[in-house]
Amino acid sequence: MKKYYLLIAVVFLVARVSQAQITLNLALNSRPQAHLSDWGNPVNGVMIISYSQGAIQIDPAIKLKTTLLDQNGSVVGVSNVGAERVYLLKPGVNQFSIADALQLQNLMLFGGAKIQLQRTGRLAAGQYQLMIEITNTAGDLVLTKQGKPFYVTSYQLPILMQPADGAGLDAHIAQSIITFRWTALVPHQEIQVYRVQVFEILPGQTPMQAFRGNRPLVDEEAIRGATQFIWHPNLAMVDTTANKKFIWTVQTFDSDGLPVPTEDANTQGRSEPAIFNIVNQQGTVDKNKNDQIKQ
């Protein structure tokens, strides 16, 4: 019986020594950059693999197996074992980027995650876990592993404040100046760009037909950090024959110059549009016409 205990003790000691030779520290930002292609940037963290030569030698040639899990623990992506790169560790500290850990070029995503990445370059908003396993080159022996949770932020696009939906603007003021105001993106990003777009609703058009089909009268960036934009229309607002009606929105871009993603990728970072009319012309404009209802 003592021999069995001795054998078990030796096996345990060997395992402890082997594990001590390779250690993994995955220092992942809990809210990394939105686009997975940016994960090589230092702001997203680092992966450190320490290798020490002990009494029992193990091969310094290793592979990384990456697994991506959602908040329910379901696998949404895994690296292709056959195509994984072989790393030769040097004694001491070996530092890698989080992009090396993610292995995006070698990551096979499944279902909705694959479609989302192809369309937007990022994962859907929610909580995930990045699991890294260090294996031998054959991939059949896990030397050590570590998992870290991270979050993909869900954004609230700006809400249009002024002109409010259905507002009537005095023609004598609007012909010279119209001020647009909106709320900030939530949560706030360090760098973001707001682009104001204004479309005229032509006779016979529904507002959404004008929004989707007309060339914008205004398509300009607001001053960085500002949530308002001043437009000098220089249009014949007072003329009652014009009966001007407009639809406007704000398109928000991230630090990479890409539209801020939402659950509906078709919005392309555009806030829910609002309609406004020009009133007090040389005549009367009915602000509640049926053709002003969004369709």
C-alpha contacts under 8 A as a table, 3 or more apart, distances in Angstrom:
res1	aa1	res2	aa2	distance
1	M	4	Y	5.20
1	M	5	Y	6.50
2	K	5	Y	5.05
2	K	6	L	6.08
3	K	6	L	5.00
3	K	7	L	6.11
4	Y	7	L	5.04
4	Y	8	I	6.16
5	Y	8	I	5.10
5	Y	9	A	6.11
6	L	9	A	5.04
6	L	10	V	6.20
7	L	10	V	5.13
7	L	11	V	6.21
8	I	11	V	5.12
8	I	12	F	6.13
9	A	12	F	5.09
9	A	13	L	6.11
10	V	13	L	5.03
10	V	14	V	6.12
11	V	14	V	5.12
11	V	15	A	6.20
12	F	15	A	5.11
12	F	16	R	6.20
13	L	16	R	5.02
13	L	17	V	6.18
14	V	17	V	5.14
14	V	18	S	6.04
14	V	56	I	7.48
15	A	18	S	5.09
15	A	19	Q	6.12
16	R	19	Q	5.29
16	R	20	A	6.13
17	V	20	A	5.04
17	V	21	Q	6.54
17	V	54	G	7.06
17	V	55	A	7.53
17	V	56	I	6.87
18	S	21	Q	5.41
18	S	22	I	7.40
18	S	54	G	7.87
18	S	56	I	6.60
18	S	57	Q	7.63
18	S	58	I	7.18
18	S	143	L	7.99
19	Q	22	I	5.78
19	Q	23	T	7.01
19	Q	143	L	6.60
19	Q	144	T	6.89
20	A	23	T	6.51
20	A	52	S	7.63
21	Q	50	S	7.54
21	Q	51	Y	5.36
21	Q	52	S	4.74
21	Q	53	Q	6.17
21	Q	54	G	6.29
21	Q	58	I	7.78
22	I	49	I	6.79
22	I	50	S	5.53
22	I	51	Y	4.69
22	I	52	S	6.67
22	I	143	L	7.29
22	I	144	T	7.23
23	T	49	I	5.66
23	T	50	S	5.19
23	T	51	Y	6.80
23	T	144	T	6.75
24	L	47	M	7.43
24	L	48	I	5.94
24	L	49	I	4.70
24	L	50	S	6.58
24	L	144	T	6.95
24	L	145	K	6.82
24	L	146	Q	6.91
25	N	47	M	5.90
25	N	48	I	5.11
25	N	49	I	6.40
25	N	146	Q	7.43
26	L	46	V	6.53
26	L	47	M	4.64
26	L	48	I	6.45
26	L	146	Q	6.88
26	L	147	G	7.54
26	L	148	K	7.12
27	A	45	G	5.38
27	A	46	V	5.33
27	A	47	M	5.92
27	A	48	I	7.87
28	L	32	P	7.59
28	L	44	N	6.13
28	L	45	G	4.74
28	L	46	V	6.47
28	L	47	M	7.68
28	L	98	I	7.04
28	L	148	K	6.76
28	L	150	F	7.62
29	N	32	P	5.21
29	N	43	V	7.37
29	N	44	N	5.01
29	N	45	G	5.44
29	N	150	F	7.05
30	S	149	P	6.55
30	S	150	F	4.34
30	S	151	Y	6.05
31	R	44	N	7.89
31	R	150	F	5.74
31	R	151	Y	5.15
31	R	152	V	6.43
31	R	153	T	7.30
32	P	39	W	7.30
32	P	43	V	7.53
32	P	44	N	5.03
32	P	150	F	7.25
32	P	151	Y	7.40
32	P	152	V	7.46
33	Q	36	L	7.14
33	Q	38	D	6.50
33	Q	39	W	6.65
33	Q	44	N	6.66
34	A	38	D	7.80
34	A	122	R	6.01
34	A	123	L	7.78
34	A	152	V	6.50
34	A	153	T	7.49
35	H	38	D	5.64
35	H	39	W	7.42
35	H	120	T	7.98
35	H	121	G	5.45
35	H	122	R	4.67
35	H	123	L	7.84
36	L	39	W	5.48
36	L	104	L	7.36
36	L	121	G	6.43
36	L	122	R	5.59
36	L	123	L	7.90
37	S	40	G	7.33
37	S	99	A	7.73
37	S	104	L	7.42
37	S	121	G	7.25
38	D	41	N	5.95
38	D	99	A	7.76
39	W	42	P	7.84
39	W	44	N	5.92
39	W	97	S	7.62
39	W	98	I	5.77
39	W	99	A	4.86
40	G	44	N	7.31
40	G	97	S	5.48
40	G	98	I	5.80
40	G	99	A	4.54
40	G	100	D	7.44
41	N	44	N	5.98
41	N	45	G	7.78
41	N	97	S	7.45
41	N	98	I	7.93
42	P	45	G	5.43
42	P	46	V	6.82
42	P	97	S	7.03
44	N	98	I	6.59
45	G	97	S	6.94
45	G	98	I	6.03
46	V	95	Q	6.98
46	V	96	F	5.90
46	V	97	S	4.80
46	V	98	I	5.29
47	M	95	Q	5.92
47	M	96	F	4.97
47	M	97	S	5.81
47	M	98	I	6.01
47	M	101	A	6.90
48	I	93	V	6.69
48	I	94	N	5.68
48	I	95	Q	4.60
48	I	96	F	6.14
49	I	93	V	6.03
49	I	94	N	5.07
49	I	95	Q	6.41
49	I	96	F	8.00
50	S	91	P	7.40
50	S	92	G	5.42
50	S	93	V	4.53
50	S	94	N	5.91
51	Y	60	P	7.61
51	Y	89	L	6.70
51	Y	90	K	6.78
51	Y	91	P	5.11
51	Y	92	G	5.19
51	Y	93	V	6.57
51	Y	94	N	7.65
52	S	91	P	5.46
52	S	92	G	5.98
53	Q	56	I	7.68
53	Q	57	Q	6.31
53	Q	91	P	6.97
54	G	57	Q	6.06
59	D	62	I	7.49
59	D	136	N	7.56
60	P	87	Y	7.97
60	P	88	L	5.53
60	P	89	L	5.07
60	P	90	K	7.26
61	A	86	V	6.43
61	A	87	Y	5.53
61	A	88	L	4.34
61	A	89	L	6.24
61	A	136	N	6.85
61	A	137	T	6.49
62	I	86	V	5.63
62	I	87	Y	5.27
62	I	88	L	6.38
62	I	89	L	7.48
62	I	134	I	6.59
62	I	135	T	5.72
62	I	136	N	4.86
62	I	137	T	5.24
63	K	84	E	6.41
63	K	85	R	6.17
63	K	86	V	5.04
63	K	87	Y	6.16
63	K	134	I	5.89
63	K	135	T	5.29
63	K	136	N	6.03
63	K	137	T	5.56
63	K	139	G	6.99
64	L	84	E	6.87
64	L	85	R	7.54
64	L	86	V	7.96
64	L	101	A	7.34
64	L	132	I	6.60
64	L	133	E	5.73
64	L	134	I	4.90
64	L	135	T	6.26
65	K	78	V	7.60
65	K	79	S	5.98
65	K	81	V	6.94
65	K	84	E	7.49
65	K	132	I	5.76
65	K	133	E	5.01
65	K	134	I	6.43
65	K	135	T	7.18
66	T	78	V	5.62
66	T	79	S	5.20
66	T	101	A	6.82
66	T	102	L	6.34
66	T	103	Q	7.16
66	T	107	L	7.59
66	T	130	L	7.27
66	T	131	M	5.82
66	T	132	I	4.88
66	T	133	E	6.55
67	T	75	V	7.00
67	T	76	V	7.92
67	T	77	G	5.82
67	T	78	V	4.41
67	T	79	S	6.56
67	T	130	L	6.16
67	T	131	M	5.04
67	T	132	I	6.55
68	L	75	V	5.88
68	L	76	V	5.67
68	L	77	G	4.89
68	L	78	V	6.14
68	L	128	Y	7.07
68	L	129	Q	5.89
68	L	130	L	5.00
68	L	131	M	6.26
69	L	72	N	7.63
69	L	73	G	5.36
69	L	74	S	5.31
69	L	75	V	4.43
69	L	76	V	5.45
69	L	77	G	6.98
69	L	128	Y	5.56
69	L	129	Q	5.12
69	L	130	L	6.65
69	L	131	M	7.79
70	D	73	G	5.34
70	D	74	S	5.53
70	D	75	V	6.58
70	D	76	V	6.53
70	D	126	G	7.87
70	D	127	Q	6.25
70	D	128	Y	4.42
70	D	129	Q	6.37
71	Q	74	S	7.43
71	Q	126	G	7.35
71	Q	127	Q	5.14
71	Q	128	Y	5.31
71	Q	129	Q	7.35
75	V	78	V	7.38
76	V	109	L	5.68
76	V	110	F	5.37
76	V	111	G	7.49
76	V	113	A	6.47
77	G	107	L	6.31
77	G	108	M	5.27
77	G	109	L	4.05
77	G	110	F	5.94
77	G	113	A	7.98
78	V	107	L	5.53
78	V	108	M	5.37
78	V	109	L	6.65
79	S	84	E	7.22
79	S	103	Q	7.00
79	S	106	N	5.48
79	S	107	L	4.31
79	S	108	M	5.79
80	N	83	A	5.49
80	N	84	E	6.22
80	N	106	N	5.86
80	N	107	L	6.38
80	N	108	M	6.65
81	V	84	E	5.31
81	V	139	G	7.09
83	A	106	N	6.92
84	E	106	N	7.02
86	V	137	T	6.65
89	L	94	N	6.69
90	K	93	V	7.50
90	K	94	N	6.85
96	F	100	D	6.11
96	F	101	A	7.51
97	S	100	D	5.27
97	S	101	A	6.80
98	I	101	A	4.92
98	I	102	L	6.12
99	A	102	L	4.96
99	A	103	Q	5.97
99	A	104	L	7.04
100	D	103	Q	5.30
101	A	132	I	6.85
102	L	107	L	7.46
102	L	130	L	7.66
103	Q	106	N	5.26
103	Q	107	L	5.80
104	L	107	L	4.92
108	M	114	K	7.93
109	L	113	A	6.06
109	L	114	K	4.85
110	F	113	A	5.81
110	F	114	K	5.21
111	G	114	K	5.59
111	G	115	I	6.71
112	G	115	I	5.11
112	G	116	Q	5.98
113	A	116	Q	5.08
113	A	117	L	6.12
113	A	123	L	6.09
113	A	124	A	7.06
114	K	117	L	5.25
114	K	118	Q	6.26
115	I	118	Q	5.17
115	I	119	R	6.21
116	Q	119	R	5.21
116	Q	120	T	5.84
116	Q	121	G	7.05
116	Q	122	R	6.57
116	Q	123	L	6.00
116	Q	124	A	6.58
117	L	120	T	5.35
117	L	121	G	4.36
117	L	122	R	4.88
117	L	123	L	5.88
118	Q	121	G	5.86
119	R	265	A	7.83
120	T	123	L	7.88
120	T	261	P	7.29
120	T	265	A	7.56
123	L	152	V	6.95
124	A	152	V	6.90
124	A	263	E	7.32
125	A	151	Y	7.39
125	A	152	V	4.69
125	A	153	T	5.40
125	A	154	S	5.06
125	A	263	E	7.88
126	G	151	Y	5.76
126	G	152	V	5.26
126	G	153	T	6.76
126	G	154	S	7.26
127	Q	149	P	7.13
127	Q	150	F	5.96
127	Q	151	Y	4.55
127	Q	152	V	6.39
128	Y	149	P	5.63
128	Y	150	F	5.40
128	Y	151	Y	6.09
128	Y	152	V	7.82
129	Q	147	G	6.45
129	Q	148	K	5.46
129	Q	149	P	4.15
129	Q	150	F	5.98
130	L	147	G	5.45
130	L	148	K	5.35
130	L	149	P	6.26
130	L	150	F	7.51
131	M	145	K	7.32
131	M	146	Q	5.86
131	M	147	G	4.08
131	M	148	K	6.53
132	I	145	K	5.53
132	I	146	Q	5.52
132	I	147	G	6.14
133	E	142	V	6.40
133	E	143	L	7.50
133	E	144	T	6.00
133	E	145	K	4.18
133	E	146	Q	6.64
134	I	142	V	5.79
134	I	143	L	5.53
134	I	144	T	5.44
134	I	145	K	5.97
135	T	138	A	7.64
135	T	139	G	5.31
135	T	140	D	6.92
135	T	141	L	5.34
135	T	142	V	4.37
135	T	143	L	5.37
135	T	144	T	7.38
136	N	139	G	5.29
136	N	140	D	6.78
136	N	141	L	5.67
136	N	142	V	6.86
136	N	143	L	7.19
138	A	141	L	7.52
139	G	142	V	7.38
142	V	145	K	7.35
154	S	262	T	7.15
155	Y	185	L	7.09
155	Y	186	V	5.65
155	Y	187	P	6.22
155	Y	260	V	7.69
155	Y	261	P	7.44
155	Y	262	T	6.60
156	Q	185	L	6.02
156	Q	186	V	4.97
156	Q	187	P	7.11
157	L	184	A	7.64
157	L	185	L	5.25
157	L	186	V	6.70
157	L	252	T	7.47
157	L	269	G	7.17
157	L	270	R	7.48
157	L	271	S	5.83
158	P	182	W	6.06
158	P	183	T	4.90
158	P	184	A	5.30
158	P	185	L	5.10
158	P	186	V	7.55
158	P	250	V	7.43
158	P	252	T	7.97
158	P	271	S	6.04
159	I	182	W	5.51
159	I	183	T	5.31
159	I	184	A	7.79
159	I	271	S	6.51
159	I	272	E	7.25
160	L	163	P	7.57
160	L	164	A	6.73
160	L	181	R	6.48
160	L	182	W	4.43
160	L	183	T	6.70
160	L	249	T	7.17
160	L	250	V	7.63
160	L	271	S	7.36
160	L	272	E	7.52
160	L	273	P	7.41
160	L	274	A	7.07
161	M	164	A	5.30
161	M	180	F	7.60
161	M	181	R	5.44
161	M	182	W	4.86
161	M	183	T	7.11
162	Q	179	T	7.18
162	Q	180	F	5.25
162	Q	181	R	4.95
162	Q	182	W	6.80
163	P	167	A	6.00
163	P	179	T	7.55
163	P	180	F	6.18
163	P	181	R	7.36
163	P	274	A	7.66
163	P	275	I	7.92
163	P	276	F	6.55
164	A	167	A	5.36
164	A	274	A	6.45
164	A	275	I	7.39
164	A	276	F	7.17
165	D	273	P	7.94
165	D	274	A	4.41
165	D	275	I	4.94
165	D	276	F	6.14
166	G	274	A	7.20
166	G	275	I	5.41
166	G	276	F	5.11
166	G	277	N	7.15
166	G	287	K	7.17
166	G	288	N	7.91
167	A	275	I	7.16
167	A	276	F	4.84
167	A	277	N	6.34
167	A	287	K	7.88
168	G	276	F	5.78
168	G	277	N	4.76
168	G	278	I	5.54
168	G	279	V	5.71
168	G	287	K	6.76
169	L	173	I	7.61
169	L	174	A	6.30
169	L	276	F	7.22
169	L	277	N	6.12
169	L	278	I	4.89
169	L	279	V	5.72
170	D	173	I	5.57
170	D	174	A	5.94
170	D	278	I	6.00
170	D	279	V	5.16
170	D	280	N	5.60
170	D	281	Q	7.71
171	A	174	A	4.93
171	A	175	Q	5.87
171	A	237	M	5.22
171	A	238	V	5.16
171	A	278	I	5.46
171	A	279	V	5.62
171	A	280	N	5.74
171	A	281	Q	5.72
172	H	175	Q	5.81
172	H	176	S	7.45
172	H	237	M	7.25
172	H	238	V	6.23
172	H	280	N	7.65
172	H	281	Q	7.69
173	I	176	S	5.67
173	I	177	I	6.18
173	I	178	I	7.62
174	A	177	I	5.10
174	A	178	I	5.41
174	A	233	P	7.51
174	A	237	M	6.81
174	A	278	I	7.44
175	Q	178	I	7.87
175	Q	232	H	7.38
175	Q	233	P	5.99
175	Q	234	N	5.86
175	Q	235	L	5.81
175	Q	236	A	6.59
175	Q	237	M	5.11
175	Q	238	V	7.17
176	S	232	H	5.40
176	S	233	P	6.21
176	S	234	N	6.19
177	I	230	I	6.80
177	I	231	W	5.65
177	I	232	H	4.61
177	I	233	P	6.52
178	I	230	I	5.89
178	I	231	W	5.18
178	I	232	H	6.49
178	I	233	P	7.48
179	T	228	Q	7.03
179	T	229	F	5.89
179	T	230	I	4.55
179	T	231	W	6.26
180	F	228	Q	5.37
180	F	229	F	5.15
180	F	230	I	6.27
180	F	231	W	7.82
181	R	227	T	5.86
181	R	228	Q	4.32
181	R	229	F	6.65
182	W	227	T	5.61
182	W	228	Q	6.45
183	T	227	T	6.45
184	A	188	H	7.12
184	A	227	T	6.41
185	L	188	H	5.44
185	L	189	Q	7.62
185	L	252	T	7.87
189	Q	192	Q	6.15
189	Q	254	D	7.58
189	Q	255	S	7.98
190	E	255	S	7.74
191	I	254	D	6.59
191	I	255	S	5.11
192	Q	224	R	7.43
192	Q	225	G	7.53
192	Q	252	T	6.97
192	Q	253	F	5.68
192	Q	254	D	4.87
192	Q	255	S	5.64
193	V	221	E	6.94
193	V	222	A	7.33
193	V	224	R	6.35
193	V	225	G	7.73
193	V	252	T	5.70
193	V	253	F	5.03
193	V	254	D	6.58
193	V	255	S	7.79
193	V	257	G	7.81
194	Y	221	E	5.74
194	Y	222	A	5.70
194	Y	224	R	7.73
194	Y	227	T	7.62
194	Y	250	V	6.27
194	Y	251	Q	5.74
194	Y	252	T	4.70
194	Y	253	F	6.47
195	R	219	D	6.60
195	R	220	E	5.39
195	R	221	E	4.18
195	R	222	A	5.98
195	R	250	V	5.49
195	R	251	Q	5.00
195	R	252	T	6.32
195	R	253	F	7.96
196	V	218	V	6.78
196	V	219	D	5.61
196	V	220	E	5.50
196	V	221	E	6.17
196	V	222	A	6.94
196	V	229	F	7.43
196	V	248	W	7.45
196	V	249	T	6.11
196	V	250	V	4.66
196	V	251	Q	6.45
197	Q	216	P	6.16
197	Q	217	L	7.39
197	Q	218	V	5.10
197	Q	219	D	4.54
197	Q	220	E	6.87
197	Q	248	W	5.60
197	Q	249	T	5.46
197	Q	250	V	6.14
197	Q	251	Q	7.51
198	V	216	P	5.43
198	V	217	L	5.57
198	V	218	V	4.95
198	V	219	D	6.84
198	V	246	F	6.79
198	V	247	I	5.89
198	V	248	W	4.31
198	V	249	T	6.68
199	F	210	A	6.49
199	F	211	F	6.11
199	F	214	N	6.60
199	F	215	R	6.86
199	F	216	P	4.65
199	F	217	L	5.58
199	F	218	V	7.20
199	F	246	F	5.60
199	F	247	I	5.32
199	F	248	W	6.15
200	E	210	A	6.69
200	E	214	N	7.57
200	E	216	P	7.41
200	E	217	L	7.03
200	E	244	K	7.37
200	E	245	K	6.01
200	E	246	F	4.45
200	E	247	I	6.42
201	I	205	Q	6.19
201	I	206	T	7.11
201	I	207	P	5.88
201	I	210	A	5.30
201	I	211	F	7.90
201	I	244	K	7.56
201	I	245	K	5.41
201	I	246	F	5.33
201	I	247	I	6.87
202	L	205	Q	5.55
202	L	210	A	7.12
202	L	245	K	7.59
205	Q	209	Q	5.97
205	Q	210	A	6.31
205	Q	291	D	7.74
206	T	209	Q	5.18
206	T	210	A	6.47
206	T	291	D	5.92
206	T	292	Q	6.80
206	T	293	I	7.69
206	T	294	K	7.09
206	T	295	Q	6.72
207	P	210	A	5.20
207	P	211	F	6.15
207	P	246	F	7.85
207	P	247	I	6.53
207	P	275	I	7.59
207	P	291	D	7.56
207	P	292	Q	6.29
207	P	293	I	7.27
207	P	294	K	5.84
207	P	295	Q	7.06
208	M	211	F	4.73
208	M	212	R	5.98
208	M	294	K	6.24
208	M	295	Q	6.03
209	Q	212	R	5.31
209	Q	213	G	5.72
209	Q	214	N	7.61
210	A	213	G	5.27
210	A	214	N	5.04
210	A	247	I	7.75
211	F	214	N	6.20
211	F	247	I	6.71
211	F	248	W	7.91
216	P	219	D	6.08
222	A	226	A	6.47
222	A	227	T	7.33
222	A	228	Q	6.81
222	A	229	F	5.64
223	I	226	A	5.39
223	I	229	F	7.74
226	A	229	F	7.86
236	A	239	D	5.69
236	A	242	A	7.17
237	M	240	T	7.73
237	M	242	A	7.00
237	M	243	N	7.84
237	M	244	K	6.75
237	M	278	I	6.84
237	M	281	Q	7.19
238	V	280	N	7.54
238	V	281	Q	4.61
238	V	282	Q	6.27
239	D	242	A	5.63
239	D	243	N	7.54
239	D	281	Q	6.08
239	D	282	Q	6.13
240	T	243	N	5.65
240	T	281	Q	5.28
240	T	282	Q	5.07
240	T	283	G	5.49
240	T	284	T	7.42
243	N	278	I	6.95
243	N	285	V	6.73
244	K	277	N	6.17
244	K	278	I	5.62
245	K	275	I	7.36
245	K	276	F	6.04
245	K	277	N	4.56
245	K	278	I	6.44
246	F	275	I	5.65
246	F	276	F	5.49
246	F	277	N	6.38
247	I	273	P	6.51
247	I	274	A	5.55
247	I	275	I	4.32
247	I	276	F	6.44
248	W	273	P	5.43
248	W	274	A	5.54
248	W	275	I	6.50
249	T	270	R	6.51
249	T	271	S	5.82
249	T	272	E	6.67
249	T	273	P	4.64
249	T	274	A	6.62
250	V	270	R	5.62
250	V	271	S	5.61
250	V	273	P	7.80
251	Q	259	P	7.22
251	Q	268	Q	7.45
251	Q	269	G	5.22
251	Q	270	R	4.18
251	Q	271	S	6.40
252	T	259	P	5.78
252	T	260	V	5.84
252	T	269	G	5.20
252	T	270	R	6.42
253	F	256	D	7.65
253	F	257	G	5.43
253	F	258	L	5.13
253	F	259	P	4.24
253	F	260	V	5.19
253	F	269	G	6.82
254	D	257	G	5.35
254	D	258	L	5.51
254	D	259	P	6.16
254	D	260	V	5.54
255	S	258	L	7.40
259	P	268	Q	5.41
259	P	269	G	4.72
260	V	268	Q	7.07
260	V	269	G	4.84
261	P	264	D	7.84
261	P	265	A	6.38
261	P	268	Q	6.88
261	P	269	G	6.02
262	T	265	A	5.87
262	T	267	T	7.60
262	T	268	Q	7.92
262	T	269	G	6.95
264	D	267	T	6.01
265	A	268	Q	5.80
265	A	269	G	7.90
267	T	270	R	5.31
267	T	271	S	7.64
270	R	273	P	7.89
275	I	292	Q	7.44
277	N	287	K	6.64
278	I	281	Q	7.38
278	I	285	V	7.41
279	V	284	T	6.77
279	V	285	V	5.72
279	V	287	K	7.94
280	N	283	G	6.87
280	N	284	T	6.45
280	N	285	V	7.54
281	Q	284	T	6.41
281	Q	285	V	7.63
286	D	289	K	5.94
288	N	292	Q	7.01
289	K	292	Q	5.70
289	K	293	I	7.78
290	N	293	I	5.76
291	D	294	K	7.98
